[in-house]
Amino acid sequence: MRQPLATRVGRHAILLIGSAVVILPFLWMFTTSLQSRAETYTNSSVLPTSWHWENYVHAWQAAPFGQYYLNSIVMAIGIVGGHLVFDSLAAYAFARLHFPLRNTLFVVLLAALMIPTFVTIIPAYTIVANLGWIDSYAGLIVPRMADVFGIILLRQYFSSIPVELDDAARIDGCSRAGTFFRIIVPLSRPAFATLAIFSFLFAWNDFLWPLLVTNTDDVRTIQIGLSAFVGRYGTSWNYLMAGTLTATIPSIVVFLFFQRALVRGIATTGLKD
């Protein structure tokens, strides 16, 4: 049935308002990145009086951002890969295997979500320091290669896949590992895409852990590099916004690349035949 005109207008008005709320911060960031440093403190208008495109060049040259980008990419790929592998294996065990205290351990995992990160940051740092991983890729990646959220997300999705598919594969002679890689993984691509997006955003935007375990520019990430524009006596907002805008490009590209799979995963999550 065709909806009333007022309902359709109201729905589109809400969507437009939501879009404006999302777009306006990026627009402000873009216009600020093109202002001079003096204008960022004195200009009352959103648009700059003069367009300083060279701010992007100066921001890139202010610190070794090429190395920062490389470090962030390596760290993000390592963390995303670890989440997809280790989270999926643990999720499959909770969804399909029957072992003692399975439900109890899953409840413990759920309870672990309520533990603040700041409670575990000091023990994690101590372990990394004792292993000699400070200022290394191992210190950035290994402690965060598994995630409770990813295990729970994939476990719920795996549970929605009919068990009869597993039984049919086992009857045809497929092993447990073969069932996982040939049946479960192909059917769970939307869930894997969702986990990949969340994991990438978590890794790319993380600030606290890289700040703790890195001491030199050789392994520092882009988020740490942006702090170079924050000085003791003032902040270079134009350079900071230019660097921040370029730092958001990988996140936008990843989201656009996995957008269809993400929407499909959200639409099918919770459905069970």
Helices and strands as residue ranges (DSSP letters): H 5-33, H 37-42, H 54-61, H 65-82, I 83-87, H 88-96, H 102-112, H 117-130, H 137-141, G 142-144, H 148-159, H 163-171, H 176-179, I 180-184, H 185-187, H 189-205, H 208-213, H 222-226, G 227-229, H 237-257, H 259-268
